[in-house]
Amino acid sequence: MVKSMADRVWHSLLFELGLLFISVPIMAAYLSISLWQAFWLDIGFVVFYLVFNYCYTYLYEKFFYASRG
């Protein structure tokens, strides 16, 4: 099953939202900062992993599903 571009974007966004939901409170507690500050600190990670996740799923499907078809 090869995903469409919309499916890949949707998957990447949901992954990042889940990661934000889990990581922001942990970062805030560990660094002793507010949730708002931790949220903005985490945005840098989100931007990087959003692009990484999209590219990873695209390449995974290109190399592993193409060989099965």
C-alpha positions in Angstrom: 0.0 0.0 0.0 1.6 3.3 -1.1 0.3 6.4 0.7 -0.6 9.6 -1.1 1.1 12.9 -0.3 -1.9 13.9 1.8 -1.7 10.7 3.8 2.0 11.2 4.5 1.4 14.8 5.6 -1.4 13.8 7.8 0.7 11.0 9.4 3.6 13.4 10.0 1.3 16.0 11.6 -0.4 13.5 13.9 3.0 12.1 14.9 4.3 15.5 15.8 1.1 16.5 17.7 1.5 13.4 19.8 5.1 14.1 20.4 4.3 17.6 21.5 1.6 16.4 23.8 4.0 14.1 25.6 7.3 16.0 25.4 6.2 19.6 26.5 5.2 18.7 30.1 8.3 16.5 30.5 10.5 19.4 29.2 8.7 21.9 31.4 9.2 19.8 34.5 12.8 18.8 33.8 13.9 22.4 33.0 11.6 24.1 35.6 10.0 26.3 33.0 6.4 27.1 32.1 4.5 25.0 29.7 4.4 27.9 27.3 8.2 28.3 27.4 8.6 24.5 26.9 6.2 24.6 24.0 8.2 27.3 22.1 11.4 25.4 23.0 10.0 22.3 21.5 9.0 24.0 18.2 12.6 23.6 16.9 12.4 19.9 17.4 9.0 19.7 15.8 10.1 21.5 12.7 13.1 19.2 12.3 11.2 15.9 13.0 8.2 17.0 10.9 10.5 17.1 7.8 12.4 14.0 8.9 9.2 12.0 9.4 7.8 13.0 6.1 11.0 12.1 4.2 11.4 8.8 6.2 8.0 7.5 5.4 8.4 8.6 1.7 11.7 6.8 1.3 10.5 3.7 3.3 7.6 3.2 1.0 9.7 4.0 -2.1 12.3 1.3 -1.3 10.4 -1.4 0.6 7.0 -1.3 -1.1 8.3 -0.8 -4.6 10.3 -4.0 -4.4 7.1 -6.0 -3.5 4.9 -4.6 -6.3 
